[in-house]
Amino acid sequence: MNLRVGEPLSADEQEEKEQLLEEGFSTWTRRDFNTFTRACEKYGRNDIKAIASEMEGKTEEEVDRYSKVFKERYKELNDYDRIIKNIERGEARISRKDEIMRAIGKKLDRYKNPWLELKIQYGQNKGKLYNEECDRFMLCMVHKLGYGNWDELKTAFRTSPLFRFDWFVKSRTTQELARRCDTLIRLVEKENQELDERERQARKDKKLAKSTPTKRSMMKPPAAETPALGSFKKRKQSVMEEYLGSGRRRKGNQ
């Protein structure tokens, strides 16, 4: 079977082809695409600078342009549903991490020196293995290091002079420290929520008190006597005085 060989491209056609290939990211390989999607899971689709740091041989401007096209045309991929779900799960983890850091920061802001003064509302969750000094140090270090940096947290416990002879906490694994930290974070979030609710209720009560009239203002002023009533009282007083006067006169005559 004879194959027809196409005519070679003209100079204009060749230039157009190169331009289309350039616009279509011809230098991006499947490996680059996989690296890009994993970076989106790790940092979120909007953190172009962080994504570019994972892309070998790609500038931030190239990654930004690629990202814009990806957002517009990702549904053209055969397995786009799986890819987007993975990215959204990663972005949800990032969002949760931000919530945790805000909650810890809000807790620490209530103390002048949280490293020494911070108190934890344990309720029934204090446990018997970790003491309050250890928990206080853990929350402060997570606020400093960032949530999820468990290796750094373990190193901080091992090198701190506060726990020089605390073999229990120095021997904890990163997974055990992470679980304890999650327990403390739930306690902190619960405390923050309760404080917020009390503050909202206090503002509501204050606003209600301003809008509700007081008992004093609700008391009606005494009604003014009408002229007729005043005249009647005067006549009654006059009659009484006349009666008493006549009695005194009769007694004197006797």
Residue pairs with C-beta under 8 A, 6 or more apart in sequence:
9 17
25 66
25 69
28 66
32 55
32 58
35 54
35 55
35 56
36 51
36 54
36 55
36 63
36 66
36 67
36 70
37 83
37 86
37 87
38 54
39 50
39 51
39 54
39 55
40 51
40 87
40 90
41 86
41 87
41 89
41 90
41 91
42 50
42 54
42 90
43 50
43 51
43 54
43 94
44 90
44 91
44 94
45 67
45 71
45 87
45 91
48 60
48 63
48 64
48 67
49 60
51 63
51 67
52 58
52 59
52 60
52 62
52 63
52 64
55 62
55 63
58 66
74 80
74 83
74 84
77 83
97 146
97 147
97 148
100 147
100 185
101 143
101 146
101 147
103 185
103 188
103 189
103 192
104 139
104 142
104 143
104 147
104 185
104 188
105 143
106 192
107 114
107 118
107 139
107 188
107 191
107 192
108 114
108 118
108 139
108 140
108 143
111 117
111 118
114 136
114 139
114 140
115 136
115 137
115 140
118 136
118 139
118 140
119 132
120 132
120 135
120 136
120 139
120 184
120 187
120 188
121 187
121 190
121 191
122 187
123 187
125 183
125 187
127 183
129 168
130 169
130 180
133 162
134 157
134 163
134 166
134 169
135 180
135 184
137 156
137 157
137 160
137 162
137 163
138 153
138 177
138 180
138 181
138 184
139 181
139 184
139 188
141 153
141 156
142 149
142 153
142 181
145 152
145 153
145 156
147 181
150 174
150 175
150 177
150 178
151 174
153 174
153 177
153 181
154 172
154 173
154 174
154 177
157 163
157 169
157 170
157 172
157 177
158 170
163 169
163 170
172 180
225 233
